[in-house]
């Protein structure tokens, strides 16, 4: 089935747009295209840009508590899980205590939102 639209951007709610833009810029190697108190955006040559918008009272989910479900979940391919997890921590992320798989690592970004680094398929 042919679609009628194409993805132009992903926007994520958060408490600190600039902090998340800097974090994901480091993870992806993308440029910070825009950064102000209420909104920030990153972009690169290989994918739709990601925007980060401030939401007053933002509270991250309590991973993996089902009473506090995730609102979104990003996955990123990497070649080395341990190295990628260390780089995420160096950028300000946290390795989640609960790790439900072996081919990926759940990381909490600086806002507390979980995402995964996944072992690239060979």
C-alpha positions as CSV (number, residue, x, y, z in Angstrom):
1,X,0.0,0.0,0.0
2,X,1.4,3.4,-1.0
3,X,1.3,6.1,1.7
4,X,0.3,9.7,1.1
5,X,2.6,11.4,3.5
6,X,6.3,11.4,4.6
7,X,7.7,12.0,8.0
8,X,9.1,15.5,8.2
9,X,10.0,15.7,11.9
10,X,9.6,14.1,15.3
11,X,8.8,16.4,18.3
12,X,9.3,15.2,21.9
13,X,7.9,16.8,25.1
14,X,10.4,17.5,27.8
15,X,11.3,19.9,30.7
16,X,14.7,21.1,29.2
17,X,14.8,21.3,25.4
18,X,18.4,22.6,25.2
19,X,19.7,19.8,27.4
20,X,18.1,17.1,25.4
21,X,19.1,18.7,22.1
22,X,22.8,18.6,23.2
23,X,22.5,15.1,24.5
24,X,20.9,13.6,21.3
25,X,23.2,15.7,19.2
26,X,26.1,13.9,20.8
27,X,24.4,10.5,20.5
28,X,23.7,10.9,16.8
29,X,26.5,13.3,15.7
30,X,23.8,15.7,14.4
31,X,23.9,19.5,14.6
32,X,21.9,21.6,17.0
33,X,19.9,23.6,14.5
34,X,17.9,25.7,17.0
35,X,18.0,26.2,20.7
36,X,16.0,28.4,23.0
37,X,14.3,28.0,26.4
38,X,11.0,26.7,25.0
39,X,12.2,24.7,22.0
40,X,15.3,23.1,20.4
41,X,15.9,21.0,17.3
42,X,18.7,18.8,16.0
43,X,19.2,17.5,12.4
44,X,21.6,15.5,10.3
45,X,21.9,14.2,6.8
46,X,20.3,10.8,7.5
47,X,16.8,11.2,9.0
48,X,14.0,13.4,10.0
49,X,15.0,16.2,12.5
50,X,14.1,15.8,16.1
51,X,12.5,18.7,18.0
52,X,12.3,19.1,21.8
53,X,9.5,21.2,23.3
54,X,9.2,22.4,26.9
55,X,6.1,21.2,28.7
56,X,5.5,22.7,32.2
57,X,5.4,20.0,34.8
58,X,6.9,17.4,32.6
59,X,7.5,14.1,34.5
60,X,9.3,11.2,32.8
61,X,7.9,7.7,33.0
62,X,9.1,5.5,35.8
63,X,10.7,2.7,33.7
64,X,9.7,-0.1,33.8
65,X,6.7,0.7,36.0
66,X,3.5,-0.2,34.0
67,X,1.6,2.4,36.1
68,X,3.8,5.0,34.5
69,X,4.0,4.0,30.8
70,X,6.5,5.3,28.3
71,X,5.2,8.0,26.0
72,X,7.6,7.3,23.2
73,X,10.6,5.1,22.7
74,X,13.6,5.7,20.4
75,X,15.9,2.9,19.2
76,X,19.4,3.5,17.7
77,X,21.6,1.0,16.0
78,X,25.2,0.7,17.3
79,X,28.1,-1.6,16.6
80,X,29.2,-2.1,20.3
81,X,26.6,-2.1,23.1
82,X,29.0,-1.5,25.9
83,X,30.9,1.3,24.1
84,X,27.6,3.0,23.1
85,X,26.2,2.8,26.7
86,X,29.4,4.3,28.1
87,X,29.2,7.2,25.6
88,X,25.6,7.8,26.5
89,X,26.5,8.0,30.2
90,X,29.4,10.3,29.3
91,X,26.9,12.6,27.6
92,X,24.6,12.6,30.7
93,X,22.4,9.5,30.3
94,X,21.9,6.7,32.8
95,X,21.9,3.0,32.2
96,X,18.5,1.7,33.3
97,X,18.6,-0.8,36.1
98,X,16.0,-3.0,34.3
99,X,17.5,-4.5,31.1
100,X,15.0,-6.8,29.4
101,X,17.2,-8.0,26.6
102,X,20.7,-9.0,25.5
103,X,20.9,-7.3,22.1
104,X,20.1,-3.9,23.4
105,X,20.6,-1.6,26.4
106,X,17.9,0.6,27.9
107,X,19.3,4.1,28.6
108,X,17.5,6.9,30.3
109,X,18.2,10.3,28.7
110,X,18.8,13.3,30.9
111,X,15.1,13.9,31.2
112,X,14.5,10.3,32.4
113,X,12.9,9.1,29.2
114,X,14.0,5.5,28.2
115,X,15.5,4.7,24.8
116,X,17.6,1.8,23.5
117,X,20.9,1.3,21.8
118,X,20.5,-1.8,19.7
119,X,23.2,-4.1,18.3
120,X,23.3,-3.5,14.6
121,X,22.4,-6.6,12.6
122,X,25.4,-8.0,10.7
